[in-house]
């Protein structure tokens, strides 16, 4: 039977992980936070693609890969004008509307550099243009520089940045953060590995904080790590759209509410064997869950992992997330806790005799 297990030390680690800036391709700082925590109970390594790995029961079989991507969406400096204003491009998918007026933290070569995203004030916008959506090219960043030369003493073209914000506790066990997608996935796979280590099964389990998922049209760090690890089974953790807010279309996206439990995907790339293992584990622990149907790709690391090497039996567990790809995404800590428990229990159910081929 499932009982809440998310400790104070785990939530402290989660917030430290969420607050550490690390957009796609620039994930080294949160990856180090993750490895430092993983090293307290597992064997840790990393690779040239930036992936971080933690292993429990290294001599066990078969091998199970737990994947959660550690990158977040961000911005990158593309140009500095003569007056010292910065122009930016996206790292990952942004709605430019949410950027207007935000504070930005650039990860510069020396100290971090603060900036403010500027836009022409509404007073100066022609009435017929006021309802038009802002585009990235309409925005700039003010770092208080007086010239290009002044700006270049602090920042450079190619510097990455993130929204400057900290994790906020909400009532009813909710938190808000800019980096929930999908640093909570990296957190959950490590928390699940910790629980598996306390009561291991037969399998060798490798938790991976993967990189570059938000820009991973080529498979990103997930493809690299799956090739290196050679798993027979993989469980991918990501976020999905919560549909418990005004205007959400449940007929298109399903019914997924914060605190309603993890979301299990069924679909074309999902192994029926792995889905059954997850569903049965949820039943044993009395963990509630909802279902998500994916007739084609999932737009997660699962897409790259399931076709790695000779093929990997892959499952996908998602956390309902409000306001995805915004400065304040919102999730339930209870959902994170339940997902961790579900994954650890599923791993314990796997043995060398498990047949991953759907027959």
VODO-207437 format. One line per field, with one value per residue (C-alpha): residue number from 1; x, y, z; residue in one letter. Coordinates in pm, whole numbers. Each point is the difference from the previous one (the first is absolute). Layout:
BEGIN
k	(NUM ...)
xx	(X ...)
yy	(Y ...)
zz	(Z ...)
r	(a ...)
// end
This chain:
BEGIN
k	(1 2 3 4 5 6 7 8 9 10 11 12 13 14 15 16 17 18 19 20 21 22 23 24 25 26 27 28 29 30 31 32 33 34 35 36 37 38 39 40 41 42 43 44 45 46 47 48 49 50 51 52 53 54 55 56 57 58 59 60 61 62 63 64 65 66 67 68 69 70 71 72 73 74 75 76 77 78 79 80 81 82 83 84 85 86 87 88 89 90 91 92 93 94 95 96 97 98 99 100 101 102 103 104 105 106 107 108 109 110 111 112 113 114 115 116 117 118 119 120 121 122 123 124 125 126 127 128 129 130 131 132 133 134 135 136 137 138 139 140 141 142 143 144 145 146 147 148 149 150 151 152 153 154 155 156 157 158 159 160 161 162 163 164 165 166 167 168 169 170 171 172 173 174 175 176 177 178 179 180 181 182 183 184 185 186 187 188 189 190 191 192 193 194 195 196 197 198 199 200 201 202 203 204 205 206 207 208 209 210 211 212 213 214 215 216 217 218 219 220 221 222 223 224 225 226 227 228 229 230 231 232 233 234 235 236 237 238 239 240 241 242 243 244 245 246 247 248 249 250 251 252 253 254 255 256 257 258 259 260 261 262 263 264 265 266 267 268 269 270 271 272 273 274 275 276 277 278 279 280 281 282 283 284 285 286 287 288 289 290 291 292 293 294 295 296 297 298 299 300 301 302 303 304 305 306 307 308 309 310 311 312 313 314 315 316 317 318 319 320 321 322 323 324 325 326 327 328 329 330 331 332 333 334 335 336 337 338 339 340 341 342 343 344 345 346 347 348 349 350 351 352 353 354 355 356 357 358 359)
xx	(0 130 80 139 380 117 229 103 351 -145 -211 298 204 -290 -15 378 -16 -289 166 335 4 65 -160 51 367 101 -109 329 -101 -324 166 267 -267 -167 325 98 -332 17 351 -134 -149 95 295 11 146 -53 65 114 -363 -50 -219 38 -50 -50 4 -147 53 270 30 -374 -200 -173 95 -271 57 -190 14 -101 142 178 -3 -250 -100 204 131 325 165 4 109 117 -78 203 -199 68 -344 -5 -212 -97 -111 -185 148 -305 -360 -108 -319 158 -296 118 347 -100 130 168 338 260 310 278 260 301 369 53 -287 -364 -137 -350 -217 -356 -194 -125 -279 -147 -245 -370 -27 227 -161 -251 -358 -39 316 -76 -180 272 205 362 265 352 134 -204 190 341 190 125 298 70 281 85 157 89 348 -143 -240 273 202 -278 -176 75 -195 -80 -55 -308 -255 -311 -286 130 -243 -4 -224 -312 -206 -375 -269 -125 342 56 317 69 329 132 184 -255 19 177 235 -263 51 369 -102 -256 232 261 -259 -128 356 52 -309 104 342 -171 -173 163 -134 186 49 290 -159 161 -155 100 -36 -8 93 -132 -353 -156 196 27 -118 307 -69 212 177 -262 118 364 -62 -230 269 263 -206 -160 -323 -258 -271 -39 -235 -10 -134 -122 -285 -332 -268 -227 -358 -145 13 -251 -36 190 -134 -31 -135 335 245 -170 -89 308 -13 265 4 -180 306 248 -112 81 26 -135 84 206 347 -93 78 -319 213 139 -340 -140 287 -79 -373 42 243 -247 -269 223 79 -350 148 -253 94 -153 57 136 -31 281 -65 335 306 -10 226 210 327 -201 -1 379 45 -249 189 353 228 -217 -305 -92 -332 -105 -264 -91 -111 -105 -80 -296 140 -184 134 269 288 -71 187 -228 -90 -202 -4 -102 269 -232 15 381 -4 -245 193 322 -168 -159 329 193 -272 -7 377 -26 -247 253 222 232 -305 -208 -92 -16 -133 -377 -128)
yy	(0 343 244 353 -4 337 116 352 -66 -118 314 217 -173 40 377 35 -193 208 331 -80 148 -245 45 -256 -33 188 -253 -49 185 -192 -320 43 57 -325 -200 126 -126 -327 -66 -36 -343 -103 -32 314 85 245 12 244 89 123 -290 -99 -364 -171 -380 -228 -378 17 -377 -56 -91 108 368 261 362 276 324 354 298 263 288 284 248 318 285 72 330 42 364 305 340 322 122 -319 -162 -377 -190 -356 -325 -292 -318 -224 104 339 203 345 155 -142 153 367 179 -310 7 -219 -159 -53 -270 208 -91 181 71 -39 315 131 157 113 -84 321 83 325 125 -29 383 18 -284 104 -95 -237 -188 -37 -333 -157 -273 81 -198 -76 254 275 -49 95 -35 295 -80 362 34 331 -141 -323 17 38 -292 -223 32 -203 -208 -156 -119 -364 50 -185 126 -100 182 118 -157 -233 -291 104 -214 12 -132 -359 -145 188 173 249 22 105 -334 -266 -117 -221 30 -173 -299 -6 28 -281 -253 65 -19 -327 -133 94 -199 -293 2 -38 -316 -116 -266 -208 275 234 346 310 341 259 378 46 316 205 -145 340 24 -374 -37 -225 -205 208 -142 -275 -170 22 -140 -278 -114 7 -172 -265 -47 -267 221 375 216 363 272 333 245 16 266 15 58 126 372 228 -61 -331 -228 -345 -156 74 -44 -230 58 51 201 102 -253 -261 -219 -65 -29 -325 17 -265 21 -92 32 -135 -363 -186 -212 304 166 -314 -3 362 -55 -309 178 287 -251 -164 336 145 296 191 82 130 -109 193 -125 69 -133 115 148 115 308 -128 -189 -320 68 -34 -271 -257 -33 7 -293 -306 162 70 -89 345 147 365 149 365 257 236 351 331 289 -198 199 305 172 -170 -362 -168 -364 -205 -145 -294 -91 5 -224 -248 -17 -77 -279 -144 -10 -165 -267 -64 -51 -256 -202 -54 -308 -176 -208 303 -21 348 -119 39 -341)
zz	(0 -96 279 -54 19 -130 282 94 -131 -334 -41 93 -271 -246 54 -30 -328 -135 90 -166 -356 -282 -344 -276 -85 317 264 186 320 75 -119 267 266 -115 1 345 136 -192 131 354 -85 -356 -237 -214 -342 -287 -373 -266 -85 356 116 366 103 336 35 267 5 -269 -37 -34 -310 -212 -30 49 -102 183 -201 94 -185 206 -248 -6 -268 -10 -213 -182 -92 -378 -42 198 -150 20 302 196 -32 -48 -248 74 -159 159 141 -26 -52 135 -16 -30 187 334 -39 -5 311 146 174 -171 149 -255 68 -95 7 329 234 -102 -166 65 -268 -62 -315 -157 -244 -125 270 -82 9 -307 -196 -264 101 -295 106 369 -37 -212 164 76 -182 115 -251 173 325 132 328 203 223 88 -253 -166 -316 -179 148 349 -51 -139 320 166 -267 -336 -298 76 374 122 249 194 170 337 245 299 89 190 238 -55 235 -34 -79 -325 -121 -279 -190 -339 -51 89 -363 53 290 207 -231 90 364 -18 -164 269 279 -149 -15 366 98 -218 170 338 -121 -326 -232 -256 -259 -55 3 -150 59 -262 7 -376 -190 -290 -9 -68 -327 -63 -357 -35 313 237 301 32 -318 108 348 -120 -242 272 271 -221 199 -66 151 50 203 -115 229 -138 48 -179 -17 302 -106 328 -80 -178 -372 -14 -273 154 -319 -165 288 249 364 215 321 249 282 -212 -30 -282 -361 -182 -377 -234 -366 -300 153 344 83 99 233 183 17 164 253 90 23 217 232 38 97 261 160 -44 -189 -211 -357 -321 -358 -296 -356 -247 -349 -133 169 363 -38 291 44 -53 -375 -22 261 -131 -330 146 -81 -71 159 362 166 114 229 60 331 0 267 -52 -40 -22 -213 -184 -152 210 284 255 -67 278 116 303 229 63 -370 13 307 -152 -327 189 196 -315 -189 284 38 -375 -6 280 -207 -281 -5 -249 -100 -101 -367 -150 -335 -32 -107)
r	(x x x x x x x x x x x x x x x x x x x x x x x x x x x x x x x x x x x x x x x x x x x x x x x x x x x x x x x x x x x x x x x x x x x x x x x x x x x x x x x x x x x x x x x x x x x x x x x x x x x x x x x x x x x x x x x x x x x x x x x x x x x x x x x x x x x x x x x x x x x x x x x x x x x x x x x x x x x x x x x x x x x x x x x x x x x x x x x x x x x x x x x x x x x x x x x x x x x x x x x x x x x x x x x x x x x x x x x x x x x x x x x x x x x x x x x x x x x x x x x x x x x x x x x x x x x x x x x x x x x x x x x x x x x x x x x x x x x x x x x x x x x x x x x x x x x x x x x x x x x x x x x x x x x x x x x x x x x x x x x x x x x x x x x x x x x x x x x x x x x x x x x x x x x x x x x x x x x x x x x)
// end
